[in-house]
Amino acid sequence: MNGRKRKVQIKFYVTEEERALIEQKMKLVPTRNMAAYLRKIAIDGYIIQTDHSDIKAMTAEIQKIGV
């Protein structure tokens, strides 16, 4: 452990299905090291958050018409 560059460990739990999905996505990039893959995704990955409030409002209006 003295020669380690990274000394802080982060642990989290996943389901079997989530692990299988992670392994599927790992096959798309040239790595078999899960720690390296997860570190790269956590640092350089991004999440796209979309705003669906206009669609929800339109759905509510359509539902009112239907009633």
C-alpha positions, 0 to 999 in steps of 0.5 A, spaced: 500 500 500 505 504 500 507 505 493 499 506 491 498 513 487 490 513 490 489 512 497 482 513 498 477 507 497 470 508 494 465 503 495 458 502 492 453 496 491 449 494 485 444 489 483 446 483 478 443 487 473 446 493 474 453 489 474 451 486 467 450 492 464 456 495 467 460 489 464 456 490 457 458 498 457 465 496 458 466 491 452 465 498 448 471 501 450 478 498 450 479 496 458 478 490 462 479 494 468 473 495 472 476 500 477 479 504 471 473 504 467 468 506 473 473 512 475 474 514 468 466 514 467 465 518 474 470 523 473 469 524 465 462 522 464 456 526 464 449 526 465 444 529 461 438 531 464 432 533 460 426 538 462 419 534 461 415 540 464 412 542 458 410 535 456 407 534 462 403 540 462 400 538 455 399 531 457 395 534 463 391 539 458 389 533 453 387 529 459 382 534 461 379 535 454 378 527 455 375 528 461 
